[in-house]
């Protein structure tokens, strides 16, 4: 089989990344002078660096990486999903792009409930009805029109070559492909490129001809190569095979939206993050404000008092998230109130760190005038100091598990991110209410938290992560790891993590997070402890005082930093 030209450029990237480190191991710290890219897959990282070396800027690289991930990282990289991008140019101007999926026109509030008003869980998780209208392609074209410098076709060519010629899968991917085979077969009776009788092995070539043809249409026609014509017809035909409701009109009408970022301060650092319909920026800012008055650096990393302060802040911020956050085009979100430093600090001043506050006693704040984990992230900085923090998702791993026949990409199951019924948790255990109820054309609430930090007018940090409900707390911890606990970029993402989201009322802890003595102290004072697997896969770039770009690629996956 003839391999694609790009394969020779990326061959080393595969072998560097194929032996992924475990959670207990730490990748070597890397620093670069001219540009850096950190993604969830070694090939995607090298694609981004190749674009930077050709003279492309951070947005050019972000677009190329986005389409490359749609090929080499099918469980989260996507054409059939959506996401958010936070951008800061070299002069400090900031912007954010919302290309989150939307509910189809035929969506309605009770579409996932039975006749008695009880949620039918599988309907919002699997199959065609679980899918929202995708935003990824529209988002990338919108970013290109505003900030791109190379040609559109040039940015898609690496992805096309990888899809048509194939790429060698990693050991971790082989394991995932095999574990999901029966589910893939159930939801794709006519087959898909990922389905085969023999087991997948590390190094096997994964060829996706249909996806390659779809990418060619996008390269030739831009968004019309996806939202109109043959690809759109494939999507609607796939809807008719099940109970899906996305129409040709839904696709043609989709638009990505530029929004004003959430901007705040933490101890002299400027924090720039994503506004609603992401809850990430609002919640992150509230968390940082909530702990700002505590001497975290003196207490130390995951010290008993540090954990208590962070958990109590998380408990209250997630309660607010469940009530007040939603699509701002449909619901008046009290952003100014939720990100008011005095409000958050006054609330924490009433909190005792001597004993856990039961979550049932924590209610969302009331403001006058207002009604009451699969994702992937990448961080990029170019030689001029332009920065992109981009998080993209199809929600669950491999989304709705449905490949669009003829087009070769996965449908998202993003509709589960709506509040299907007030008080009923979604797949991540998150609660919601009216602000995030299903409505036609509405964007579902997200926890994605792409974030950029600057200090004294200069770029300091570009960070983000996947992880469903744990995204916000993982970004929160990584920022504190750098700013409070003086960790390097790699140390900050490798460090063990914990998480609290109000309800259920316990602290999720990775194996090495929070030492045994501290866990015992916390439990004695009413804090529940829930042991769980890896939390998030953070990608971080820290700009050092000498201008070098220090990178952190999360060792929990095949993640890889690259640069020059």
LINFEN-V435595 format. One record per residue. NEAR is the number of other C-alpha atoms within 12 Angstrom. Layout:
near:NEAR
near:NEAR
//
This chain:
near:10
near:15
near:21
near:25
near:20
near:31
near:29
near:22
near:24
near:33
near:26
near:18
near:34
near:34
near:24
near:23
near:37
near:29
near:26
near:31
near:24
near:18
near:28
near:20
near:21
near:26
near:32
near:22
near:27
near:31
near:30
near:29
near:22
near:28
near:44
near:51
near:58
near:58
near:57
near:53
near:53
near:43
near:49
near:51
near:50
near:44
near:52
near:51
near:45
near:35
near:43
near:38
near:24
near:22
near:24
near:34
near:41
near:49
near:47
near:44
near:55
near:52
near:56
near:50
near:49
near:55
near:51
near:45
near:47
near:46
near:48
near:47
near:49
near:46
near:44
near:49
near:47
near:47
near:53
near:55
near:49
near:52
near:55
near:57
near:54
near:51
near:47
near:44
near:29
near:22
near:15
near:24
near:22
near:33
near:33
near:43
near:44
near:49
near:44
near:52
near:52
near:48
near:44
near:38
near:26
near:24
near:33
near:23
near:28
near:25
near:33
near:32
near:22
near:15
near:10
near:9
near:15
near:17
near:25
near:23
near:26
near:22
near:29
near:39
near:36
near:38
near:38
near:40
near:41
near:45
near:50
near:53
near:53
near:52
near:43
near:49
near:48
near:41
near:42
near:48
near:39
near:30
near:38
near:31
near:20
near:17
near:28
near:28
near:23
near:25
near:25
near:35
near:27
near:29
near:43
near:44
near:35
near:46
near:48
near:40
near:37
near:44
near:41
near:34
near:29
near:36
near:44
near:37
near:37
near:35
near:25
near:29
near:37
near:28
near:18
near:27
near:35
near:23
near:19
near:26
near:27
near:20
near:26
near:32
near:23
near:19
near:30
near:33
near:20
near:19
near:23
near:32
near:35
near:45
near:32
near:20
near:15
near:12
near:20
near:27
near:21
near:25
near:22
near:22
near:28
near:34
near:31
near:33
near:27
near:30
near:43
near:36
near:29
near:44
near:44
near:33
near:29
near:37
near:30
near:21
near:23
near:30
near:37
near:28
near:28
near:41
near:37
near:28
near:23
near:26
near:38
near:34
near:28
near:31
near:43
near:36
near:24
near:35
near:30
near:19
near:23
near:24
near:22
near:35
near:32
near:42
near:32
near:27
near:21
near:30
near:38
near:27
near:24
near:37
near:31
near:33
near:33
near:27
near:27
near:24
near:37
near:38
near:33
near:33
near:27
near:29
near:23
near:17
near:28
near:30
near:45
near:43
near:52
near:49
near:46
near:47
near:48
near:50
near:53
near:49
near:46
near:47
near:53
near:51
near:47
near:47
near:50
near:44
near:38
near:39
near:39
near:31
near:25
near:26
near:19
near:28
near:22
near:15
near:17
near:20
near:34
near:35
near:25
near:30
near:29
near:32
near:40
near:40
near:39
near:44
near:46
near:42
near:46
near:44
near:42
near:40
near:46
near:43
near:37
near:40
near:48
near:43
near:36
near:42
near:47
near:40
near:37
near:26
near:23
near:23
near:29
near:25
near:35
near:31
near:36
near:24
near:25
near:43
near:35
near:26
near:28
near:19
near:24
near:34
near:28
near:18
near:28
near:33
near:20
near:17
near:26
near:18
near:25
near:20
near:21
near:33
near:30
near:23
near:28
near:16
near:16
near:26
near:23
near:28
near:24
near:17
near:20
near:11
near:12
near:21
near:20
near:26
near:38
near:44
near:48
near:53
near:55
near:61
near:59
near:65
near:53
near:45
near:31
near:26
near:36
near:40
near:52
near:55
near:51
near:56
near:60
near:62
near:53
near:52
near:53
near:39
near:38
near:44
near:47
near:43
near:45
near:48
near:46
near:42
near:33
near:29
near:37
near:36
near:48
near:50
near:53
near:53
near:48
near:55
near:55
near:49
near:54
near:52
near:43
near:43
near:32
near:26
near:23
near:28
near:25
near:39
near:30
near:27
near:25
near:38
near:36
near:38
near:33
near:31
near:39
near:46
near:39
near:40
near:30
near:29
near:31
near:37
near:48
near:51
near:53
near:56
near:50
near:56
near:60
near:57
near:58
near:52
near:45
near:38
near:23
near:15
near:19
near:28
near:40
near:40
near:50
near:51
near:62
near:57
near:53
near:49
near:40
near:44
near:46
near:44
near:45
near:49
near:48
near:50
near:51
near:47
near:45
near:48
near:46
near:42
near:33
near:35
near:31
near:29
near:25
near:20
near:27
near:34
near:42
near:37
near:35
near:42
near:46
near:42
near:42
near:36
near:46
near:43
near:46
near:42
near:40
near:41
near:36
near:27
near:30
near:31
near:36
near:34
near:33
near:28
near:22
near:24
near:33
near:33
near:22
near:18
near:14
near:23
near:32
near:16
near:24
near:31
near:22
near:16
near:20
near:21
near:33
near:29
near:31
near:21
near:21
near:19
near:23
near:32
near:41
near:46
near:46
near:58
near:56
near:58
near:55
near:50
near:39
near:23
near:14
near:13
near:23
near:28
near:41
near:43
near:48
near:50
near:52
near:53
near:39
near:36
near:39
near:40
near:51
near:48
near:47
near:49
near:38
near:27
//
